Amino acid sequence: MGRPSPFGDEDRSDYAEVLDEVLASAEIQRLLERSGVGGGQLRLRALASVARTAPAAAAEYRAYATLRRELRARRPDSGPSPLSGPGSQERAGAGALAVLGVLTPILAAVAAATFLLLGYGLRLARGLGALSDTLVRVGWISLAIAAATSLISIVAFYRTAALQSAPGSPPGVDRSADLDRAREAWRTALRDKAVRPFLLQELAEARPAGAPGDGSRFTPPAYAGPALPVPLNPSGTPSPRLPSPPPEPASGGGPPRRGRP
């Protein structure tokens, strides 16, 4: 059973892109033609060997994954807005509090203006004195509520803006550029340290028999016939071997002629 892939979905897509880039290089295409191995077959081998090739670029991948995780933790608003609906709130009641923080000062200011206008209008008309005093008093209370809630909303707004800013990073620094550089460094290491050496090794092992540098084939020596014993003279020295007489062509007119003794 193969080892599980160390990459997520987006990382596997990066691995596949790097693999296709290396497969399309002139060096690998030339070796594919010499070895006779199909590019699709070699690609499947490389995809199945991710767990074996990925550790060659493990240091660059850890740096890239750590920076990506930090940036996602610092930007919780990268998805839907906290006020987009009840199912996307960061915590229960956050959307209702935000709506109340915006509407309360407005409603309190409108109520204050209405009560003050009615109260002072009745005083000018010198009618319903008790009601006019009550309206004026309620109007000033509403105005105080509007001022207090406006101040609280402003403080909450600035506090939220401060929390949303990236902690520990100086202003004006684009951390997304660092993430892009880390991703490109990982892809470069993946191409040069992992994918390309793996493909070269696979193509070297798949080299056909008889290719240069392959010792699987050999040329057999020429057959010289069995070794016959050499006759010796009475003195013990080898006697010279007489040459065999050349064969005479066969004729249709009688037995072959024999030489004189």
N, C-alpha and C positions, 0 to 999 in steps of 0.2 A: 504494500500500500504506500503511495507516494506521500511525501511530506506536504503539509498544507502550504499554500502560497503566503509569503510574508507581506503581500501588498493588498491594499484595498482596491475598489473598483476603479477609481481614477488613476491609481498608481499602475494597475495592470494595463490600462490603456496607454500610459506613457511607455511602459515596457514594450508593448506591441509596436508602438510607433518607432522606438529606437531599433527594434529588431528588423522592421521593414526597411528602415534607413540603411542598416548595415547589409542586409540582403541585397539591396539595390546598388551597392557600391561596385565599382569596376573590379576590384580585387576578388570579392566573393563570387561575382558572376563568372569571372575567368576560371576560378577553381571549380565551380559547379559544372562548367562545360567539360573540364578535363576529367572530373571524377564520374560524371554521368548521374549524379544524385539530383533528384528533383528539388526545386526551391520550396515547393509546398511541403514536401516531406521533411526537409531540414527545418522549416519554420515550426512545424508541429513538434519536432524534437526539442527545439529551443523553448517553446511555450510550456512543454511538459517538464522542463528542467529549470524552472524559475527558482525553486528552492535551492538548487545547487549552484546557480550562477549569481543570484542576487547578493550573497555575502561578500562578493568581491568589491561592491560599492556600498557596503553597509555604513561606513562612516559618513559619507555624503548624504545617504538617505536619512540617517538619524538627525543630522543637522537640519535637513529640509522638513522632516516631519515635526520636529520640535518647534521650529519657527512657525509652521502652519498652524499647529495647535495653539500656540500663544496668541497669534493674531485672531483666531476664531474665538478664543476666550475673551479677548479685549473688545470684540465687536459683536455683542449679542444682538444688535439691531440689524445684522446682515440679512436676516430673514424678513418675515412680515412685521409691520409696525406694531408696537404694543397696543395701539388703539384701533387695530384693524378688525377686532372682533373678540367675543368672549372666549373663544377657544385658543387664542394666541397670546394670552397675557402671560407675563413673566411670573406673576404671582396673583393669587385670588384677590379681586377687588381693585387692582391697580388701575384698570380702565375707568371704573366708576369714580375713583378718587380724582383722576385727572379731569374727568368731565365736570365734577363738582367744583374743582379748583378754578375752572374757566368760567362756569356759569354763575357761581355764587356772587362774585363781585359785580357782574353785570346786572343780575336781578336785584341785588341789594341797592345798587345805584339808581336803577329805574324806580324802585319802590320809594327810595328816599326823595327823589325829585317829585314824584306824584304826591306823597303825603305833605311835603313842605309847600308845594303850590296850593293844595287844597286848604291847608291850615292857615297859611298867610292870606289866602283869598277870603276865607270866612272872617278873619280878623279885620281885613279892610272893609268888608261889608257890615261889620258890627252885628253879626248874627251867629247864633249857636256858639257862644264863647267857649263852653266846656268842650264841645266837639272840636273846635279849632285848636284849642290847646293840646288836646290829645293827638290830633293829626300832626301838629308841629313836633311834639315830643317823639312820636313814632318815626317821623321823617328823619330827625337827627340820629336816632338810634340806628335806622337803616343806613344812613350815611356812614356812621362809625363802623358798622359791619362791613360795608363795601370797602372802606379803606383798609380794615384789618385783613380781610380775605385777599385783597389785591397785594398787600405786602407779603402775605404768606405764599401766594402763588408765585411772586417774583423770586422769593428765596428758594422755593422748591424748583423753579425752572433753572436757576443758576447751579443749584446742587446737582440736578440731573445732568446738566451739561458737563459739570466737572467730573462726574462719575463715568460719563460716556467717553471722555478723552482717554487716550492710551496712557496708562501709568508707566513711568520709568523711561519713556521715550521722549527726547527733546522735541519741542514744537518745530514744525516745518520738516520733519524727517518722514519720508514715505516708506513705511515698513513693507508695503506691497512690493516695492522695487527689490528689497532684500529677499523677499520670498521668491520672486522671479529669478534672481541670481542663484539662490540656493537650489531651486528646481533645475535650472540649467546646468549647474555644477554636478548634480546627481545624474542627470541624463548623460552628460559627457563621460563621467566615471562609469556609468552603466554600459555605455557603448565601447569604451576603450579597455576596460578592465574585466568585463563580464561577458557581453554578448559576442564581441569579435573574437576573443580567444576561444570561446566555446565553439563557434562555427568553424574556426580554423582547425581545431582539434577533431571535430566530427568529419570534416572533409579529408583530413590527413588519414584518419582511420578507414575512410571509405574509398581510398585510392585503389583503382583496379589493379589486378595482377599483371605483371610485366611492365608497370610504369617505372620510370627512373627511380632508383633507390630501393626498389622492391626486390628482395632476394628469394622470392617464392619460385622463380623460374630458373632453370639451369640448362646448359647445353651438354648432353651426354658425350663422353669421349668416343672417338671412332673405334669401331670393332676391328681388331687386328687378327682374329682367329686364335685357336688354341696354340699354346706353346709346345712344340714337339722337341723330343730329346735329340741332341746333336750326337751322331756316331763318333766314336773315338778310334784313333789309330792304335796299333799294338804298342807304340811308344807312349801312349797316354795323351797325346795332343789331339785336339779335335780335327777331324778330317775336313777338308774344304767341301762345301756343298756344291754339287754340280748344278748348273742351271737346267731347268726343265726344258725339254725340247718343245719347240712351238708346235701347236696342234696343226696337223695337216688337214687341208680341206677335204671333205668327203667327196668322192666322185662317183658317178653312177656306173663306171665301167669295171669294176672288179675290186678285189681287196686292196687295201692301202699298201704301198711299197714300204719295205723295211730297209733300213740302212745296213750297209755292210759292216761286219764286225771288225 
